[in-house]
Amino acid sequence: METWYYEVVSIDGDYANLKRIDVELDDLKLVARALLPAEIMVGSKLKYELLQYEIM
């Protein structure tokens, strides 16, 4: 299983926009907040591994 790293760019209601920080991509990933740790805020760094997000 791969590990990916993201930064929370924006939060809009029940969704958050995440940007990959481990590779150079311009695309944002829209993720339901229910799948993310409750304490995230804009600027939080996340690790995605084994189908789970966790704050770094």
JOKA-V898567 format. One record per pair of residues at least 4 apart in sequence whose C-alpha atoms are under 6 Angstrom apart, sorted by sequence separation. I is the first residue (numbers start at 0). GAP is how many residues later the second one is. D is the distance in whole Angstrom. If there is no record, write none. Layout:
((I GAP D) (I GAP D))
This chain:
((10 4 6) (11 4 6) (39 4 6) (47 4 6) (10 5 4) (47 5 4) (9 6 6) (46 6 6) (9 7 5) (46 7 5) (8 8 6) (45 8 5) (8 9 6) (18 9 5) (45 9 5) (7 10 5) (17 10 5) (44 10 6) (45 10 5) (6 11 6) (16 11 6) (17 11 5) (44 11 6) (5 12 6) (6 12 5) (16 12 5) (5 13 5) (16 13 5) (5 14 4) (15 14 6) (4 15 6) (5 15 5) (15 15 5) (4 16 6) (14 16 6) (4 17 6) (14 17 4) (35 17 6) (13 18 6) (14 18 5) (13 19 5) (9 32 6) (8 33 6) (7 34 5) (7 35 5) (6 36 6) (7 36 5) (6 37 6) (6 38 5) (5 39 6) (5 40 5) (4 41 6) (4 42 5) (3 43 6) (3 44 5) (2 45 6) (2 46 5))
